[in-house]
Amino acid sequence: MKIDVLTIFPEFFKEVFDFGIIRRARLAEIVEIKIYDIRSFTTDKHRKTDDKPFGGGDGMVMKCEPIFSAVEKIVGTCERENYPSGTRVVLLSPQGRVFKQSVAREFADEANHIVLICGRYEGVDERVNDALVTDEISIGDYVLSGGEPATIVLTDAIVRLLPNALGSETSAVNDSFTENLLDYPHYTQPREFRGMEVPEVLLSGNHAEIEKWRKEKAFEKTLNYRPDLLDKENS
Ligand code: ADE
């Protein structure tokens, strides 16, 4: 899997992919992540990446030319119809489809090259969406000052699902949301801490009982905190 990030703040990503599972996946060449400075694709004297909106209004709009040039260089074409198969060009924005575990799974299974465009300011010239973008994605119903944090979220959630990225293949299978449930509670040593004890069943060695308890707890947590997940329509 190749992941290419287009941003006006390349420094933002300096160390963020250098830890844990993502770092290991990079070292094992399961994923290659590259960061591109949109400004380096400008051709004007002032290296402008944004300009005033046509029609007036507040804020600045990200210009389309440097983004088209970047995609053309990175993908080989800036015509969406001609992208190689498995290529996804993603615009991170609050207007997009909401990112969920099922979307992470879809990308991990279907994509081999993901280009993530970090939007900024008031927005991005719509022609980027019209011609380049295969997926507009939001990480939730709130407004960030740019798509950079969202890029980190997508990259992390997708990379850990790639084959062999996790130490044990079963880890992702048991993740929260995989079956539309939150995770069950976990405990480790010590058995008792400040008067708080580990549930007896987990010490029993009875695997069937433990499994049953975990299922019940996962259901209970989901019902209490995220009943919307139990509604099949939301899966
Ligand atoms: N850019 C600004 N807000 C965003 C959001 N919620 N998700 C993705 N990108 C964004």
Residues whose N, C-alpha, C, O or C-beta is under 5 A from the ligand:
A	BS01	ADE	L92 S93 P94 I137 S138 I139 G140 Y142 V143 L144 S145 G146 G147 A150
